[in-house]
Amino acid sequence: MPYYVYILASKRNGTLYVGLTNDLARRVYEHKQGLADGFTKRHGVKTLVHAESYEDIDAARAQERRLKRWKRAWKLTLIERDNPDWLDLYKRL
């Protein structure tokens, strides 16, 4: 079963959120619909701008922790490298 580490954004260069899930489509849908109270709902963070897949949950958790500790500029560089137009990748799932 794959695990996904993902980054959501409120808009280009906006508020960012790093998360982990085993069902990326379902989880992003939940964020988009505001189904869970919390950070993403309060800040309108709904656009999937980056996702990485891992077969091992421990590797995925380690990457999530690593990304959460990254400086904002590093996260922006990662997004720009893989998704320079900040497209909503949810549409491709």
N, C-alpha and C positions, 0 to 999 in steps of 0.2 A: 504494500500500500504506500503510495507516495505521500509525502508531507510537503507542504509549501510554506515558504517564508515569503511574505509579500509586503509591499509598500503601497499605501493609499495616500492620495493627496486631495486637498480641498480644491485646488486649482494649480496652474503652473506656478512653481516656486511658492506655493502656499503651505498650509499646515500639513505635516507628514505624520503618518502612523505606520508602525512596523508591527506585523502580526504573524501568527503561525496557525496553520490549520491542516486537516487531512482531506478537506473537501473545499477547494478554492472557490468554485462556482457558488456553492451554497453560502459560504461565509461572506463573500463579497456581496451577494444578493442581500444578506441580512444587514450589512453595513449600508447598502444603498437604500433599503426600505426603512432604516432607522428602527429595526426590530429589537435592538439591545440598547438600553440606556448606557451612556458612557461617553468617553472622549470623542469618538468618531461622530456620534449623533450631535453632541454639543457644538462641535466645530465644523460640521458639514463635510467631513472627510469621506468621500465616496468614490473617487476615481482610482482604479487599479492602474498604477504606473510601473510596477516592477513585481516580478515573481520569480522565485527559484524553486526547483523541485529537488527533493532528497528522498532516498529510499530508507534512510535510517533516521528515526525520531531524534536520537541523541545528536546527530549531525545537524539536523534542522533546528533543534533548540539552541545549540551552540551558535549557529549562524544568526538566529533571531537575537540572542543576547549581544552578539558582536555588533550587529547593525544598530541595535538600540543604544549602544555606547558610542557609535560613530558620531563625529561632528556633522552638523547639518550640511556643510559644504561637501563632505565626502558622499553623503546620500544623494545630494543633487547631482554630483558628478556621475555616480552610478546610474541614476535615472537617465541623465542626458546621454550617457554612452550607449545604453541599450534601447532607449525610447526617446530620442531627441525631440519629437513632436508632442510628447506627453499625451499620447493617445490613451484612451480608456481600453486597457487590455481585456477587460471583462467581456467585451463584444466578440473577442476571439476564442473564448472558452467553449 
